[in-house]
């Protein structure tokens, strides 16, 4: 089956999740489902890469951006024309900004999430929460569609 999409096609998913490990798992599952529905199949390397990046950003929002009673927000935008998927994860904690990753201690049990994001994503960064209010958005862009 050959599906032709308009070069202007842009897919988006946006949802708030509880700032818990369960919320992070659900966000990852929703990302997996959306990618497959948008033409990045489950068994592809691109699907695995984007899902891992999304999972790390969500886990960081829960671990480092958690504020009691506040959710985190995920927005995924896929643009086949530019071959790009952008993942944005917004939390409500703005005093804890992500630092550029350094090599964690070999025996450490954490500190590798942003190293993975930096290694797998084409670009990533952090920006103030859109629309004002407390918090930040950590985003990453990955190439996900074949040339």
Secondary structure, 3 states (H helix, E strand, C coil): CCCCCCCCCCEEEEEEECCCHHHHHHHHHHHHHHHHHCCCCCCCHHHHHHHHHHHHHHHHHHHHCCCCCCCEEEEEEEEHHHCEEEEEEEECCCCCCCCCCCCCCCCCCCCCHHHHHHHHCCEEEEEECCCCCCCEEEEEEEECCCC
